[in-house]
Amino acid sequence: LLGLHVFALAFALEVSVGKTNTVMALNNSNVLLPCTFTTCIGFQDLVFIWYFNSTEMIYHGKIKNKASEPLLVGRNPRVEFVGSTTKKDNNISILLKNVDFSDAGKYTCHVKNPKEKDAQHNATIFLTVVQKMVEADNTVTLIIVGVVGGLIGLLILFMLVKRVVLFIIKKTQDGKKECLVSSSGNDNTENGLAGSKAEQKAPPKA
């Protein structure tokens, strides 16, 4: 029972960086590093820390409760808090300013909630810094769109064919059921042996 209790607590606090954990930024630009957290039983004096490459602390914040915004404990001068914790989604995202190639790497958003017996959870983003954003070739885009369009068409066709095939199979199976019933009837007559054969031979004798 104790094991189950600990297991439940471990999954109560969750930290997320969204659908993708990779971000690409242009050299000398500002980049948003997203992070949100959820907790089933609420939070009190929650601590969140952003780390660069697992060791360097670049932002440290503390949130008293749901009614208050985070208090800054410490930060790198180039990092700005851009989230909000009084709104619905407990957003603890940060903005990294004037990124350069040395900023590329792993960013970890770590959260600790004393209200959940100091439950901890984290999520990671990988930042890539590029000199210039590569423009996609329109021809390739058109080919991709064409292929995707074709695939959707094939999928619809496949679904229609599948429905027809399933319908035919169902009809065939219904037919087989009828066949099984009639053949089992025949089997019974043949398996009756003496009785059935005697009945069949009776009329010629008369």
N, C-alpha and C positions, 0 to 999 in steps of 0.2 A: 504493500500500500504506500509506503514511504517512497519507494522507487517511482511509482506512478505520479506521486505528488511533485517530486523534483522534475520529472519529465514534463509535466504540464507547465510548471513555472519556466522551464527553459524555453518553451515556445510562446510564452505570453508576450515577451518583448521582442519586437522584430524591427530591423533596420533595412531600408531599401534605397537603392540609388536609381530606381526606375527600370524600364524594360531592357535597356542596354547598359553594359558596364564599361563601355569605351567612349571616350570623348576626343574629338580632334579640334585643335585650336591653331589659329594663325599666329605666327611669331609677332610679338609686340601688341597682341590684342588682349582683351579681358575674356575670361572663360568662367561659365557657371558650372560648379560641381554640385549636382543635386543630391539631396539626402532627406528622407523622411523616416519617422519612426511611429510604430503603433504599440499600444499596450492595453491589455484587457482591463486592468484594475486601476488605471490612472497612474500618475507619477507625482513624486515629491522630492525636491532637491535633486532632480535628475542632472547628470553630468554628461556632456558630450564633448568629444575631442576629435579633431581632424589630424591625421598623421600623413606625412609625406614619406614614402618608401619605408613604412612601418616604424621608423625611429624618430624622425623630426616632427615635433608638435608644431602645427601651423595655426591652429585655432583651438581655444579651450573656453567652453561656455557652461553656465549652470542655470537651470530653470527651476524656480521655487515651486510653481504649480501651474495648472492649466490656465489660470487667470493672468499669468505674468509672462512677459517676453524674457528671453535669456539675458543674463548678466554676463558681461565679458570678464573672463578671468585672465586670459592672455592671448596674444595673437601675433602673427607675423604682420609687419606694417602693410604688406601688399595684399593681405586677405581681408575681405569685408563680409560680414554676416548679412545675408539677403533673405533669410527665411522669416517665418512667423510661427509661434507656438500657441497663440491665443485663437487662431483660426482652426478649422476642422482637421487639416492634414499634418499637424506637428512637423512643419518644414524647418529643417536645420541646414539648409543649403548655404554654400559660401561662394563668393566671387573672387577669383584669383586674377589680380591685375598685372598688366604688362608682362605676359608670359614670354619666356624665351626657351631655347632648346634644353637648358639645364632643368627646366620645370617638368619635362616629360618624365613619366613614371607612375607609380602606384599611389593613390590617395585613399586612405581608409577613414570612414566615418564611424566612430566608436561611441556607443551609448551605454550608460550604466544607470540603473534605476533602483535606488535604495528601497523604495516602497515594495518592490518585488524581490525582497531579500537579496539586494545587490545583483539582480540579474543583469547580464551584459550581452550585448550583441553588436556586430559590426557588418558593414558592407563596403565593398571596394570598387573604385573606378580607376581605369587606366587612361592616362592622358598622353596623347601624341601631339607634338608641336611640329607644324610644317611651315615652310617658307612661303608657299602660296597654295591656295586651294586649287586642285586640278579640275578644270572644266570638263564635264562629261561630253564625249563626242555625240552629237545629235543623231548620227547614223546608228550608232550602237543603241542609243535610247529608243529610236524608232524600231529597230530590230527587236529589242527587248519587249516593247509595247506590242509589236506584231506577234511575237512568240507567245506572250502572256494572253493576248486576245485569242490566238489560235488554241491555246491550251484550255481557256475557258469554254470556247466553242466545243472542243473535243469532250470536255468534261460534261457539258450539257447533253451532247449527243450520247455519250456513254451512259448517263443517267437515264435518258429516254430508252435506249436500247435495253438497259438493265431492267427497267420497268416492264417492257414488252416481254423480255425473256422470262422474267419472274412470273408474269401473267400466263405465258405459254406453259411454263413448268407447272404452275398451279393447276391449270386446266388438264394437263397431261396426268398429273398426280390424281386429280379427281376422277379422270377416266380410268386410271390404274386401279383406283379403289373399287370402281364398278366392276372392272375386269376381275379383280381379286375375289369379289363377292360371287360373281357368276362362276368362276373357275372352282372356287371352294365348293359351290353347289354341285358342280359336275363331279368333283372329287368324292363328295359324300355319296353321290349316286353310285359311282364306281366302287367305292369302298363298301357299299351296302352288300356287294357280291351276291350271294344266294338270293336274297330278297329281290334286288333290282333286276337281276338276270332272269329270274323266274317270271317276274312281271312282264318283262320284255318278250319272253318266249311264249307267254300264255296265249296271245291272240292267234298265232298261226295254228295251234293245236285245236282251238275252237273252230 
